[in-house]
Each structure stands twice: as structure tokens, then as C-alpha cells.
Amino acid sequence: MTGPRPATALAVADPVERRRVTVRGVVQGVGFRPFVYTLATGLGLAGHVTNTAEGVIAEVEGAAGAVLLFCDRIGADAPPLAVVESVEHHPLAVAGGAGFAILASSGGGPARTLVSPDVATCADCLAELADPADRRYRHPFITCTNCGPRFTIVTGLPYDRDHTTMARFPMCPDCAREYTDPADRRFHAQPVACHACGPRLRLVRPGSGTPAGDAAAELAAAGDPVAEARRLLGSGAVLAVKGLGGYHLACDAADPAAVALLRRRKNRGAKPFALMARDFTDIEPLAELGPQERTLLAGLVRPIVLLRRRPGELGEAVAPGSPDLGFMLPYTPLHHLLLGLPGDPPGPRLLVMTSGNLSGEPIVTDDAEALDRLAHLADAWLTHDRPIHVPCDDSVVRICDGDPLTLRRSRGYAPLPLTLPVPVRAALAVGGDLKNTFCLGEGSHAWLSAHIGDMDDLATQQAFERAEAQLESVTGVRPGLLAADRHPGYRSGRWAERAAGERVLTRVQHHHAHIASALAEHGLDGTRRVIGVAFDGTGYGDDGAVWGGEILLADYDGYHRFGQLGYVPLPGGDAAVRRPYRMALAHLRAAGLGWPPGLPCTAACPPDELRLLEQQLERGLNCVPTSSMGRLFDAVSSLAGVCQQAGYEAQAAIELEAAALAAGPQDGPGYAFALRPGGAGGAELVADPGPVLAAAVADLRDGAGPGQVAARFHIAVAGLVRRSCRLARERYGLDAVALTGGVFANALLSADCAAGLRQDGFTVLRHHRVPPNDGGLALGQLMVAARPDRSR
């Protein structure tokens, strides 16, 4: 139910009672006070309600039965956007008086509540947006209690207009009347506005005789900014569009020249673009769209949803080599206007919508910065004068085996708190350096930040600092402990060292944190170890090697390295990541297979580099050993002739998955790793990829295509997981397996592993709400480092 139920008949002799009711959770910015007002007046109660830093507090007085009914319904019948975590009430002395009021919010005390994340435009507002008779017809900022901006405009708590970036826009008389009318949908909706009271949309184009994006850029000629923006998009232009949590760069996805122009300007390489579609009919010809995907796409969050693509030129231009296309539906009124309302002139129905930033930098939110930093990327700026206080990129989700798998947890999800299975001290976990998020925690709650980005850029590090300070301010968590990755070169760890001061800084092993994150998400208290399969690209190992193909028997207190992928040299560090053929050649050499000239990886390596690489491997120069499963995916991708140059993270692995999917089911058992006992100081079990590589080379010599090699390799990795977990159960009696790490963003591998493990009777723990990649790392760091009873 979304509203109060009818009051029951109350006895005439029911005594009068007064109670103070405190509601905690996501109860600000979701229409909670109007709901309380309606509930109380419907039950004939007097009193008042207010926002505080602690939550929503109401005092109600009236017949005792009605008061108790109010206390029951305030949590059970809460508004749809609310997340009620607790309702506490206690008696007060009867004060008398009549009527029920919404009081001005009161500050003071530590903040212990959060406003709602940003929410997509609701159906009621969309109907008004398209209604010529409505006073908010075509208003780009139409919103109400049930939708619109929340977290990205909040400057403080309690959540009132004065504590948002809407404070600069005084309400006109009509909006003020709606805002104070308990019967109105916009009753105490803080972002409420209309054409008369702002904000204002404008289209900015380069000034006459000035370079694009110069500070002298002028406002476009008077007229409809949206109509002009649609005309520009239709003519092949690239627009910077100000969204909820930052700027997007947009172009007509159906115009190959425009897509190529944006890709070239942004130095995007082959990295896929996200798409915004007007409705499902624009998606169905391009990608497979199931019921769960439809629900995600059309819900309140409206994330980017990865869908299996259908063959076609548009998909190849937007996401070359990827098995998926990332779609989202419009989630702001401006998006709906850009894509066209019924009756509008024809225009693009499918837009590329990618983050407005330079490669490797955080999303741009400031208007002046957008004119400067996006000057060489955009032909015009569709912007407005409502500031963005909190940067927030689009979230990315996919459906895997019928369940959601979050790959980037940001807009629409952050900063919803996660409930922890065991309490933690007030602490800050700073995450990793790729896909950085951080995590604040105290007691039974953790607040995982929105996506920050890759920490190798100074602008991203500065964005990290601002976001951390802002999340502290709205959660009230004052961390007395910091947690960071053990890698000595991580910028996130160096930041933690500088910020620690007198506070304790605890270092947490990378893959232990991944497994702890999975345990926490599934509500496990850590009293029993799990078999943690942590596969990713890079993690600093206890022995100084680069780990990444690990099977750890772990709880929150510690871990035992049961299994690992056999070490091979990582020649040149990042150079091997950017050029997968280097990893393929290193693996072939380690397996004793040599470098036959007819293999794709050998042919891809320039002769001079091949000679230098041979010397480097012989002498062990800049060749740290690695057990990384991510690097093995790179190696096989190169060996099979799928990808030789990686322009973005995990490109080789993503394209290998695409090749495997295209090949379809395979006859026979696929390839198989050899398992052998580990040596002193290492894992109990070592998986030797040599037989897998030898079989792949034999297949290629027999004329097998890349898809067959890719498919059989996926079968081999899933088989390795299954065999290793069976051995761990035989030796240690463990029956739960956590699949974690960035490699498990691969839906094909994740599904195969889970199916095999379940056939063997294991309980399988996979990520749903928290990313398996480094975007979920900070939650695990928090759980390992901040428990009060932590034993080491």
C-alpha cells in the first residue's frame, strides 16, 4: 500500500495519549512528512512532524487506539520511495491542542539519515510534461514528491529546500501554493519549480569568431533550446548535456559519422558507448530484451542495462567487439524532451549518452568547467543554472541467470546504506585504484559511495576528497579507522596514509577484500569460512607477486591460499595489459610451447619487440610473476586472434566472451587445466594453464576459429573452478563458494561456474547489489578492518 488505510472505529471512552515517534532510514526527500500529515489527520490526531538530522520525528496526540494505529502504519504504509529501517515511539505527557502541522526542519546532532537517491521522472509528471493545457507543459525540470533529483542536489541535512541547490530559486505563488497544500502531489517536494520560477535551460554555442568552448561562448539566439539541440543532434553535432549527476556527451547513435566523430574526439578507442532509447521499440531490433531487463530499464533507477546485442551495423559502431549493448531509458524531463514528445518534429530516437569527461577524468559537473574541459569534445552545451552538488555517474547493471548483477553502483543506488551482518566501528575504507568507490561504515550500516573513477588522475583524486567529505557530512560518520589495499603504489592507499593522522590505518589484502564484500552482501557473519574464488586482473599478493587467480578459504578474520593459477612472468607490467600478445607470448614460453610464427600472437608482435621480449623474459627484467586469471584471458584472446591491442580495461576479455558466445555450445569437454601440489610458501594447489594453451594451439593449427578456442577456454575455466572447489570441500568440509573479482563480470563464465557448482551441491554466492569488480572492494575492506572484535 502507498497510503494510510481507513481509520477503524474507536471507542468513545478511549483515553487520550501522546507519543513521540522517530522514524529512521531513507525518509527525507520521499514525501514522508506529507504522508505523516495525511495519516495523522485521517486518524483524527493532533500534533506535528519535522525533519531532523536523526530522521523524521512526529508527535501525535489523540485517542490511544488511533495513536497506536498511527505507530503501526507509519512504517507499514510508508511512501514508495521510503526505506524505513526503524520506528521507535514512547509516551509523552498530554499537551492538548488541535490540528496537525508540518514544522520547519531542525538541525543539530549527528546526521543519521539519508535522502533518497535520484529518481526517474514519474508517470504523473510525464503526463503533465506532454499536456499542452498543463502549466508545466514542456518544463525541463518537472518533478514532484515521487520523482526527480535528490542526492545530487543535497547540500546538507535535514532535507529542506534551503539545504539543496534549489535554494537559489524562490517559488512563485503557484508553486508555493502546491508546496503547502497537503492534498497536492507536490506538498513539500523540495525541487518543485515551474517555467515561472526556474531553473532556466539554455543552449550555449561558441561565440562568433571564437574557438569552440571558449570562455566567450554566447547564449544561442532566442528560441527553444531543446528544439535547437534536437536540430543540432539531427545534423551530426556532438552536444554536452547537463544531467542529474554531471554532463553527458550526446550524439545521434544512428549517424555513423557522428558516432565516429565523438569516438575520435574523446579518444575512446573501441570502448563501447552507452545508448539512451526513447522506448522499448527502439531497443528490440538491436538487442535481446527479456522481462527482467524491461523491469530494470523502466524502473525508478533507470540504470544502463547491458543487453546481448543482435547483429547489425549500429551495434558494431557503438560497441565494436562487445557482446553487449548498454541501454537506458530517459530518466529526466530533459531527456524526454530531447528524444521528442508526441507530435514533435522527427528527430533522433536513439542517442549515444556517454560521460562528459576527458578519458580517465571524473565526470564534469561545473558549468564553467564544462565550457572549458569539454570545449574540444562538444559543438554546443545544453545546460541550465541548477548546480550539481554531488557528481554521480550512471549505474550499470546486467541480468545474469535471472538475477541482477551490478557492475557500477552509482546514480539511483548511491547512497542507499547497506545493512551489515556484524557491526563495525566508525571507519572509512578507501577502495582500490580502478573503478574506485569508498565506503563509510558505523554500527550496522555501510554507505558505499557513487562511482568515483580511476585514481591515476589528479582530478579524480580531488573528486574522491570532495565526495568523501560530502558523504561524511550527510551520514554523520566520523571515521576513527581507515582501511586501504596492501598495494604500496595505490594512490588510494597513499591518500589514506596522508589522511590518517593519529587514526589507525589497516591494510587489507585485495582478494580477501573481494571475498569479504561477497560475504557482507549475502549477510554472512563470518563464523564459517567459505571457498572464495577471486579472479581478476591485478592484486598485490603476500609474496609480492601480482595475484589474480586465487582460491582462498576465507572469513572476515583471515584466509588460507588453497589454490592459485600458476605463476608466469608479467613482462613490462602495464605494457602487457595494453598489448595482450605480450601476455600470450609469456604464457606460451612458460608452458614450453615456444613461439611458432603462424600463431596470431606471434604475428602481432613486431620483430624488434619480439627480440626484446625474449631477452626480457630470459633475464627476468621487469617481469614480476603473476597468477592473474584476467591476464590469462588476455593471453588466450591474443592467441586466438581476437584482440591484440587493448584500448580500455578488459577489452581483450570482453571480446573473447563475445567470440565464445558467437560460437555457441561446444561438443566435447573443452580444454582442461592440470592441477598439481603447490610448493613451499605458496598455495596448496596450483592450476597449470599449459595444457589449456597446448590444446588451443593444436586447435588453431587444425583450422579452428577464434570462437571455438574462446568457447573451449571458458569451459576450461569453469571446470577448473568446479574441480578446485570439490577438492577444497573434501579437505576442509566447506560447502559455500563465493564467486568474486572483475573476471566474474563475464556473464557466460559466471553462469557456467554457478551451474556446475550447484550440480555439485554447493551454495553459490554471487554479487547482485555490490559490484564483483573493484567497485565493491571498499565494502570488503571495511568488514575485514573495522569489526570491533577483529582478532588481528
C-alpha positions in Angstrom: 0.0 0.0 0.0 1.1 3.6 -0.7 -1.2 5.5 1.6 -2.9 5.2 5.0 -5.7 2.7 5.4 -9.1 3.9 6.6 -9.3 4.5 10.3 -11.2 1.9 12.3 -14.0 2.9 14.6 -12.6 3.8 18.0 -14.4 3.5 21.3 -15.8 6.8 22.8 -14.1 6.1 26.1 -10.7 5.6 24.5 -8.2 7.5 26.7 -6.2 10.3 25.2 -2.5 9.6 24.7 0.5 11.5 23.2 3.6 9.8 21.7 6.8 10.8 20.1 7.7 8.7 17.1 11.1 8.6 15.5 11.5 7.0 12.0 15.0 6.3 10.6 16.1 5.3 7.2 15.7 6.9 3.8 12.8 9.1 4.9 13.8 12.6 3.6 13.0 13.7 0.1 10.5 10.9 -0.4 7.3 12.7 0.7 7.4 11.3 4.2 6.2 14.4 6.1 3.2 14.8 3.8 2.4 11.1 4.3 2.6 11.5 8.1 0.3 14.6 7.9 -2.3 12.7 5.9 -2.0 9.6 8.1 -2.4 11.7 11.3 -5.3 13.8 10.1 -7.1 10.8 8.8 -6.9 9.2 12.2 -8.1 12.5 13.9 -4.8 13.1 15.7 -3.2 16.4 16.7 0.5 17.1 16.8 3.3 17.8 14.4 6.1 16.3 12.3 9.5 17.5 11.3 12.8 16.5 9.7 15.9 16.3 11.9 19.4 15.1 11.3 18.3 11.9 13.0 15.4 11.2 10.8 11.7 12.1 10.8 10.2 12.9 14.2 6.4 13.1 14.9 4.4 13.9 18.0 0.8 12.7 17.9 -2.0 13.1 20.4 -5.5 11.7 20.5 -7.4 8.5 21.2 -5.0 5.8 22.4 -6.2 3.4 19.8 -5.7 5.8 17.0 -2.2 6.7 18.3 -1.2 3.0 18.3 -2.6 2.6 14.9 -0.6 5.5 13.7 2.6 4.0 15.1 1.8 0.8 13.3 1.0 2.3 9.9 3.8 4.9 9.8 6.3 2.1 8.8 4.0 -0.4 7.1 2.3 2.2 4.7 5.3 4.4 4.1 5.6 6.2 0.7 7.0 4.1 -2.2 10.4 5.8 -2.2 11.0 5.5 1.5 13.2 2.8 3.1 12.1 2.6 6.7 14.8 1.0 8.9 13.3 1.5 12.3 10.3 3.1 14.1 10.7 4.0 17.7 8.0 5.6 19.9 7.5 6.4 23.6 4.8 8.2 25.6 4.8 11.9 26.4 2.7 14.0 28.7 -0.6 15.0 27.1 -0.2 18.6 25.9 -3.7 19.4 24.4 -4.2 21.4 21.3 -5.8 20.8 18.0 -4.7 20.3 14.4 -1.6 18.7 12.9 1.3 20.7 11.5 4.5 20.2 9.5 7.2 22.1 11.3 10.3 23.6 9.9 13.2 21.2 10.0 15.5 21.2 13.0 19.2 20.6 12.8 21.7 19.7 15.5 23.1 16.4 16.5 24.8 13.8 14.3 23.2 13.0 10.9 21.9 9.5 10.8 19.6 9.5 7.8 19.9 9.9 4.1 17.7 11.3 1.4 16.6 9.2 -1.5 18.9 8.6 -4.4 17.9 10.5 -7.6 14.7 9.0 -9.1 13.4 8.9 -12.7 10.6 11.1 -13.7 7.2 9.6 -12.7 4.3 8.8 -14.9 2.2 11.7 -13.5 4.9 14.2 -14.2 5.4 12.8 -17.7 1.7 13.2 -18.4 1.9 16.8 -17.4 5.0 17.4 -19.4 3.2 16.3 -22.6 -0.1 18.1 -21.8 -0.4 21.5 -23.6 -3.1 22.5 -21.1 -0.8 22.0 -18.1 1.2 24.9 -16.7 4.3 22.7 -16.7 3.9 21.7 -20.3 7.4 21.0 -21.7 9.0 22.2 -18.4 12.5 20.6 -18.4 12.6 20.4 -14.6 9.2 19.0 -13.8 9.2 17.0 -10.6 7.1 16.0 -7.6 7.3 14.2 -4.3 7.7 10.9 -6.1 10.4 11.7 -8.5 13.3 13.9 -9.6 16.7 14.9 -8.2 17.6 14.1 -4.6 21.1 13.2 -3.6 22.9 15.2 -6.3 21.3 18.5 -5.2 21.6 18.0 -1.4 24.0 20.3 0.4 23.1 19.3 3.9 20.6 17.7 6.3 17.8 17.9 7.3 16.5 17.7 3.7 14.8 21.0 3.0 14.9 23.4 0.1 17.4 25.6 1.9 19.7 22.6 2.1 19.6 21.9 -1.7 20.9 23.6 -4.8 17.2 24.8 -5.3 17.7 27.3 -2.5 18.5 30.0 -5.1 15.1 29.6 -6.8 12.3 31.3 -4.9 9.0 29.6 -5.5 6.4 31.5 -7.5 2.9 31.9 -5.9 1.5 28.9 -7.8 4.4 26.6 -6.8 4.2 27.9 -3.2 0.5 27.1 -3.1 1.1 23.5 -4.2 4.1 23.1 -1.8 1.9 24.0 1.2 -1.2 22.1 0.1 -1.4 18.7 1.9 -3.7 17.4 -0.9 -1.2 18.2 -3.6 1.3 15.8 -5.1 4.0 18.5 -4.7 3.3 19.0 -1.0 6.8 19.7 0.5 8.5 18.5 -2.7 11.8 20.4 -2.3 12.8 20.6 -6.0 9.4 21.9 -7.1 9.6 24.5 -9.8 7.9 25.7 -13.0 8.5 27.9 -16.0 7.9 31.0 -13.9 10.4 30.3 -11.1 13.2 28.4 -12.7 15.6 26.8 -13.1 16.4 28.0 -16.7 17.5 25.9 -19.6 19.8 27.4 -22.2 21.8 26.3 -25.2 25.3 27.7 -25.4 27.2 27.8 -28.7 30.7 29.0 -29.4 30.8 32.8 -29.8 31.3 34.3 -33.2 34.9 34.2 -34.2 35.9 32.3 -31.0 37.1 28.7 -30.8 34.5 26.1 -29.7 34.1 26.2 -25.9 36.0 29.5 -25.4 35.0 31.4 -22.3 33.4 33.9 -24.6 30.8 31.4 -25.7 27.5 33.1 -26.2 23.9 32.1 -25.5 22.2 30.9 -28.6 19.7 33.0 -30.3 16.4 33.4 -28.5 14.1 30.4 -29.1 13.5 26.9 -27.7 16.9 25.5 -26.5 15.6 21.9 -26.8 14.3 22.4 -30.4 17.7 23.8 -31.4 19.5 21.0 -29.6 17.5 18.4 -31.4 18.2 20.1 -34.7 21.9 20.0 -34.0 21.8 16.4 -33.0 20.0 15.6 -36.2 22.7 17.4 -38.2 25.5 15.3 -36.7 26.7 17.5 -33.9 28.0 16.4 -30.5 26.3 18.1 -27.6 27.3 18.3 -23.9 24.0 17.8 -22.0 23.8 18.6 -18.3 22.2 15.7 -16.4 21.4 14.9 -12.8 24.9 14.0 -11.7 27.1 15.5 -14.4 27.4 16.2 -18.1 26.8 13.7 -20.8 28.2 13.9 -24.3 25.4 13.1 -26.8 25.1 12.4 -30.5 22.7 10.6 -32.8 23.5 6.9 -32.4 22.1 6.2 -35.9 24.6 8.5 -37.5 27.8 6.6 -38.1 29.8 9.8 -38.8 28.6 11.4 -35.6 29.5 8.4 -33.5 32.9 8.2 -35.2 33.4 11.9 -34.5 32.6 11.5 -30.8 34.8 8.5 -30.5 37.7 10.3 -32.2 37.3 13.5 -30.1 37.1 11.6 -26.8 40.0 9.3 -27.7 37.6 6.5 -26.9 39.3 3.8 -28.9 37.0 0.8 -29.2 35.4 1.2 -25.8 31.6 0.8 -26.0 29.2 3.8 -25.7 26.0 3.7 -23.7 22.8 4.4 -25.5 19.6 6.2 -24.5 16.5 5.0 -26.3 13.1 6.6 -26.4 11.2 3.4 -25.6 11.4 -0.4 -25.9 10.5 -0.3 -29.6 13.9 1.3 -30.3 15.8 -1.3 -28.4 14.1 -4.6 -29.6 15.6 -4.6 -33.1 19.1 -4.1 -31.6 19.3 -6.3 -28.5 17.7 -9.2 -26.7 15.2 -7.8 -24.2 13.8 -10.1 -21.5 11.2 -9.3 -18.8 13.8 -8.7 -16.1 15.7 -6.3 -18.4 12.5 -4.5 -19.1 11.8 -4.1 -15.4 15.2 -2.7 -14.8 15.1 -0.3 -17.7 11.7 1.1 -16.8 12.1 1.2 -13.1 12.8 4.1 -10.7 16.5 3.9 -11.1 16.9 3.6 -14.9 20.4 2.3 -15.0 22.4 1.4 -18.0 21.4 -2.2 -18.6 23.7 -4.5 -20.6 21.8 -6.5 -23.2 23.0 -9.2 -25.6 23.3 -7.4 -28.9 21.8 -8.6 -32.2 23.9 -8.4 -35.4 23.9 -5.0 -37.1 26.0 -2.0 -38.2 24.8 0.3 -35.4 25.9 -2.1 -32.7 29.3 -2.5 -34.3 29.8 1.3 -34.5 28.7 1.9 -30.9 30.2 -1.1 -29.2 32.8 -2.8 -31.6 33.8 -6.3 -30.5 31.5 -6.3 -27.4 28.8 -9.0 -26.9 26.5 -6.4 -25.3 24.9 -3.0 -25.9 24.3 -0.8 -22.9 20.8 0.8 -23.0 19.0 3.2 -20.7 15.6 4.9 -21.0 15.2 8.6 -20.3 15.2 9.4 -16.6 14.9 13.3 -16.6 12.3 15.5 -18.2 15.1 17.0 -20.4 15.9 13.6 -21.8 12.3 13.0 -22.7 12.2 16.4 -24.5 15.5 15.7 -26.3 14.1 12.4 -27.7 10.8 14.0 -28.6 7.3 14.2 -27.2 4.3 13.0 -29.2 3.7 15.5 -32.1 7.2 16.8 -32.1 9.1 17.1 -35.4 11.1 14.0 -36.3 14.5 13.7 -34.6 16.9 11.2 -33.2 15.2 8.4 -31.3 18.4 6.8 -30.1 21.3 8.8 -28.6 24.8 7.9 -27.6 25.0 9.2 -23.9 28.5 8.9 -22.5 30.0 10.5 -19.5 31.1 14.1 -20.1 34.8 13.9 -19.4 38.2 13.5 -20.9 39.5 9.9 -20.9 40.4 8.9 -17.4 39.0 12.0 -15.7 35.9 12.3 -13.5 32.6 13.4 -14.9 32.3 17.2 -15.3 29.6 18.8 -13.1 30.5 22.5 -13.0 29.2 24.7 -15.8 32.3 26.8 -16.3 34.5 23.7 -16.2 32.2 22.1 -18.8 32.7 25.0 -21.2 36.5 24.7 -20.7 37.2 21.0 -20.4 34.6 19.8 -22.9 35.5 22.5 -25.5 37.2 20.2 -27.9 34.6 17.5 -27.5 31.3 19.3 -27.9 29.8 21.6 -30.6 27.3 23.1 -28.1 26.2 22.8 -24.5 22.6 22.2 -23.4 22.9 23.4 -19.8 20.9 25.1 -17.0 21.5 27.1 -13.8 20.6 24.5 -11.2 24.0 23.4 -9.7 25.0 19.8 -9.3 26.4 19.4 -5.8 27.3 15.7 -5.9 28.8 14.1 -9.0 27.0 10.8 -9.9 27.7 8.7 -13.0 25.1 6.4 -14.4 24.8 2.9 -12.8 25.5 -0.2 -14.9 23.6 -3.4 -14.4 23.0 -6.7 -16.2 20.8 -9.7 -15.7 22.8 -12.9 -15.1 20.9 -16.1 -14.7 17.7 -14.2 -13.9 19.3 -12.0 -11.2 20.7 -8.5 -11.4 24.4 -8.2 -11.4 25.6 -4.6 -10.6 28.7 -3.6 -12.4 28.7 0.1 -11.4 26.7 1.2 -8.4 26.1 4.9 -8.7 23.1 7.0 -9.7 19.8 5.7 -8.3 21.5 3.4 -5.8 24.1 5.6 -4.0 24.0 6.5 -1.2 21.4 3.9 0.0 23.0 2.3 3.0 23.8 -1.4 3.1 22.8 -3.4 6.2 25.8 -5.2 7.7 25.7 -8.7 9.2 28.0 -7.7 12.0 28.6 -4.2 13.5 31.7 -2.1 12.6 33.5 0.7 14.2 33.3 4.1 12.6 35.6 3.7 9.7 36.5 4.7 6.1 37.6 2.1 3.6 39.2 3.9 0.6 38.9 1.1 -2.0 41.2 0.5 -4.9 42.7 2.5 -7.8 40.5 1.2 -10.6 36.7 1.8 -10.6 37.2 3.5 -7.2 34.5 3.7 -4.7 35.0 4.3 -1.0 32.9 3.1 2.0 31.9 4.7 5.2 30.6 2.5 8.0 29.5 2.5 11.6 27.3 0.1 13.6 25.1 -2.0 11.4 25.3 0.2 8.3 27.7 0.9 5.4 27.5 3.7 2.8 29.2 2.8 -0.4 29.9 5.9 -2.5 28.9 6.5 -6.0 31.4 5.6 -8.7 34.5 7.9 -8.5 36.7 6.5 -11.3 40.3 5.5 -11.8 42.7 7.2 -9.3 45.6 7.7 -11.6 44.3 11.2 -12.5 44.7 14.2 -10.1 41.2 15.4 -10.9 39.8 12.0 -9.8 41.7 12.2 -6.6 40.3 15.6 -5.9 36.8 14.3 -6.7 37.4 11.5 -4.2 38.2 14.0 -1.5 35.2 16.1 -2.1 32.9 13.1 -2.3 34.3 11.6 0.9 33.8 14.9 2.8 30.2 15.2 1.5 29.3 11.6 2.4 30.7 12.2 5.9 28.5 15.3 6.3 25.3 13.6 5.4 25.9 10.3 7.3 27.5 11.8 10.4 30.1 9.0 10.4 33.4 10.4 11.7 35.9 7.5 10.9 38.4 6.7 13.6 40.0 4.0 11.5 41.0 3.8 7.8 41.3 0.7 5.6 43.2 0.5 2.4 44.6 -2.0 -0.1 48.1 -3.5 0.6 49.5 -2.5 -2.8 52.3 0.0 -1.9 51.7 2.0 -5.1 48.0 2.5 -4.9 47.1 6.2 -4.9 44.1 5.4 -2.7 46.4 3.9 -0.2 48.7 6.9 -0.3 45.8 9.2 0.3 44.8 7.1 3.3 48.4 7.4 4.7 48.2 11.2 4.4 44.7 11.5 5.8 45.2 9.0 8.7 46.9 11.4 11.1 46.5 9.8 14.5 44.0 7.4 13.2 44.8 3.7 12.7 45.3 2.7 9.1 44.8 -1.0 8.3 45.9 -2.7 5.1 43.7 -5.4 3.6 44.8 -7.9 1.0 43.0 -7.3 -2.3 41.3 -10.7 -2.9 40.5 -11.1 0.8 38.5 -7.9 0.5 36.7 -9.1 -2.6 35.6 -12.2 -0.8 34.6 -10.3 2.4 32.5 -8.0 0.2 30.6 -11.0 -1.1 30.1 -12.3 2.4 28.8 -9.0 3.6 26.4 -8.6 0.7 24.9 -12.0 1.5 24.5 -11.2 5.2 27.0 -13.8 6.4 28.5 -13.1 9.8 31.9 -14.8 9.1 31.6 -17.6 11.7 32.2 -20.1 9.0 34.7 -19.9 6.2 33.7 -20.0 2.5 35.6 -21.1 -0.6 36.4 -17.8 -2.2 37.1 -17.8 -5.9 38.7 -14.4 -6.6 39.5 -13.9 -10.2 40.6 -10.5 -11.5 43.4 -8.7 -13.3 45.7 -7.4 -10.5 46.0 -7.7 -6.8 49.1 -7.3 -4.6 50.0 -10.7 -3.1 51.5 -11.6 0.2 54.7 -12.7 -1.6 55.0 -9.5 -3.7 53.7 -11.2 -6.8 50.7 -10.0 -8.8 47.8 -12.2 -7.7 44.5 -12.6 -9.5 43.7 -16.3 -10.0 43.1 -17.2 -6.3 41.0 -19.7 -4.4 41.1 -18.6 -0.7 39.4 -20.3 2.2 38.3 -17.1 4.0 36.2 -15.4 6.6 36.5 -11.8 7.8 39.4 -12.7 10.1 41.7 -14.1 7.5 42.3 -16.5 4.7 44.2 -19.5 3.6 45.5 -19.7 0.0 44.2 -23.0 -1.1 44.6 -22.6 -4.8 46.2 -20.4 -7.4 46.8 -20.1 -11.1 50.4 -21.0 -11.9 52.8 -18.0 -11.9 54.0 -16.6 -15.2 56.1 -13.5 -15.8 54.2 -10.3 -16.4 56.6 -8.6 -19.0 56.6 -4.9 -18.7 53.7 -4.5 -16.3 51.1 -2.2 -17.9 52.6 -2.8 -21.3 51.5 -6.4 -21.1 48.0 -5.2 -20.3 47.8 -2.8 -23.2 49.3 -5.4 -25.6 47.8 -8.8 -24.9 50.1 -10.5 -27.3 52.9 -9.9 -24.8 50.9 -11.9 -22.2 50.2 -14.7 -24.7 53.9 -15.0 -25.6 54.9 -15.1 -21.9 52.3 -17.8 -21.2 53.5 -19.8 -24.3 57.1 -19.6 -23.2 56.2 -20.6 -19.6 54.3 -23.6 -20.9 57.3 -24.7 -23.1 55.4 -24.3 -26.3 57.7 -21.8 -28.0 56.6 -19.0 -30.4 55.5 -20.6 -33.6 55.5 -17.9 -36.3 52.0 -18.9 -37.6 50.2 -18.0 -34.4 48.2 -14.7 -34.2 50.0 -13.5 -31.1 53.4 -14.1 -32.7 52.4 -12.4 -35.9 51.0 -9.4 -33.9 54.3 -8.7 -32.1 56.7 -6.5 -34.2 60.0 -8.3 -34.8 62.1 -5.8 -32.8 59.7 -6.1 -29.9 59.8 -9.9 -30.2 63.5 -9.9 -29.8 63.5 -7.6 -26.8 60.7 -9.5 -25.2 62.7 -12.7 -25.5 65.6 -11.1 -23.8 63.4 -9.6 -21.1 61.9 -12.9 -20.3 65.2 -14.7 -20.3 66.8 -12.2 -17.9 63.6 -11.6 -15.8 63.8 -7.8 -16.3 60.7 -6.0 -15.2 58.9 -9.4 -15.1 57.1 -9.7 -11.8 55.4 -13.1 -11.5 51.6 -13.1 -11.8 48.8 -15.6 -11.1 46.2 -13.3 -12.7 43.2 -15.0 -14.4 42.4 -11.7 -16.1 45.8 -11.8 -17.8 45.2 -15.4 -18.9 42.0 -14.2 -20.5 44.1 -11.6 -22.3 46.6 -14.2 -23.4 44.0 -16.5 -24.9 42.3 -13.6 -26.6 45.5 -12.8 -28.3 46.4 -16.4 -29.0 43.0 -17.0 -30.7 43.4 -13.9 -32.8 40.6 -12.0 -31.1 42.3 -8.9 -29.6 46.0 -7.9 -29.8 45.8 -4.2 -28.6 43.6 -3.3 -25.6 42.4 0.3 -25.6 40.3 0.0 -22.5 40.3 -2.2 -19.4 39.2 -5.8 -20.0 38.8 -5.2 -23.8 40.6 -8.5 -24.7 38.5 -10.5 -22.2 35.2 -8.9 -23.3 35.9 -9.6 -26.9 36.9 -13.2 -26.0 33.5 -13.7 -24.3 31.8 -12.3 -27.5 33.7 -14.8 -29.6 32.7 -17.6 -27.3 29.0 -16.6 -27.4 29.1 -16.4 -31.2 30.5 -19.9 -31.4 27.6 -21.3 -29.4 27.6 -24.6 -27.4 30.6 -26.9 -28.0 30.8 -30.6 -28.4 33.2 -32.4 -26.1 34.7 -31.5 -22.8 36.7 -28.4 -23.8 40.2 -27.8 -22.5 41.4 -28.6 -19.0 43.9 -27.2 -16.6 46.4 -29.5 -14.9 46.3 -29.5 -11.1 49.4 -30.1 -9.1 50.5 -29.7 -5.5 51.9 -26.3 -4.6 55.4 -25.6 -3.4 56.6 -24.3 0.0 55.2 -20.9 0.8 52.6 -21.0 -2.0 49.1 -22.4 -2.4 48.2 -26.0 -1.7 47.0 -26.4 -5.3 48.4 -24.9 -8.4 46.4 -24.8 -11.7 48.8 -25.1 -14.6 47.4 -23.5 -17.8 50.0 -25.2 -20.0 47.6 -28.0 -21.2 44.9 -25.4 -22.0 47.3 -23.4 -24.1 48.7 -26.6 -25.8 45.2 -27.7 -26.7 44.3 -24.2 -28.0 47.5 -24.1 -30.2 46.6 -27.6 -31.6 43.1 -26.4 -32.4 44.4 -23.4 -34.2 46.8 -25.5 -36.3 43.9 -27.7 -37.2 42.0 -24.7 -38.5 39.7 -24.0 -35.5 38.3 -20.5 -35.5 38.6 -17.9 -32.7 35.2 -18.7 -31.4 35.8 -22.4 -30.9 39.0 -21.6 -28.9 37.2 -19.0 -26.9 34.3 -21.3 -26.0 36.5 -24.2 -25.1 38.6 -21.9 -22.9 35.6 -20.7 -21.0 34.6 -24.3 -20.4 38.1 -25.0 -19.1 38.0 -22.1 -16.5 34.5 -23.2 -15.3 35.9 -26.8 -15.0 38.8 -25.5 -13.0 36.6 -23.8 -10.5 34.4 -26.8 -10.1 37.3 -29.3 -9.6 39.1 -27.0 -7.2 36.1 -26.4 -5.1 35.4 -30.1 -4.9 38.9 -30.7 -3.6 38.5 -27.9 -1.0 35.3 -29.4 0.2 37.0 -32.9 0.5 39.8 -31.5 2.6 38.1 -28.8 4.7 34.4 -29.7 4.6 33.3 -26.3 3.2 30.2 -26.1 1.1 29.7 -22.4 0.2 31.5 -20.8 -2.7 31.8 -17.0 -3.3 32.5 -16.0 -6.9 34.1 -12.6 -6.9 36.5 -10.3 -8.7 36.2 -8.5 -12.0 36.5 -11.6 -14.2 33.0 -12.6 -12.9 31.5 -9.6 -14.7 31.7 -12.1 -17.6 28.1 -13.4 -17.6 29.0 -16.6 -19.6 31.7 -17.7 -17.2 29.7 -16.7 -14.1 26.6 -18.7 -15.3 28.7 -21.8 -16.2 30.6 -21.8 -12.9 27.4 -21.4 -10.9 25.6 -24.1 -12.7 28.4 -26.6 -12.2 28.9 -25.8 -8.6 25.2 -26.1 -7.9 25.2 -29.5 -9.6 27.9 -30.5 -7.1 25.7 -29.4 -4.2 27.4 -26.1 -3.3 25.8 -23.0 -2.1 26.9 -20.3 -4.6 27.3 -16.7 -3.5 27.4 -14.2 -6.4 27.2 -10.4 -6.3 23.9 -8.7 -7.0 23.8 -5.2 -5.3 27.6 -4.7 -5.0 29.9 -4.9 -8.0 32.2 -8.0 -8.2 35.0 -5.8 -9.6 37.0 -3.2 -7.6 33.8 -1.1 -7.3 32.9 -3.4 -4.4 36.3 -3.6 -2.9 35.8 -1.0 -0.2 32.9 -2.8 1.4 35.2 -5.9 2.0 38.0 -3.7 3.3 35.6 -2.2 5.9 34.4 -5.7 7.0 37.9 -7.0 7.4 39.3 -4.0 9.2 36.6 -2.4 11.2 34.9 -5.1 13.2 35.2 -4.3 17.0 36.2 -8.0 17.7 38.8 -8.1 14.9 41.4 -10.6 16.0 44.3 -9.3 14.0 
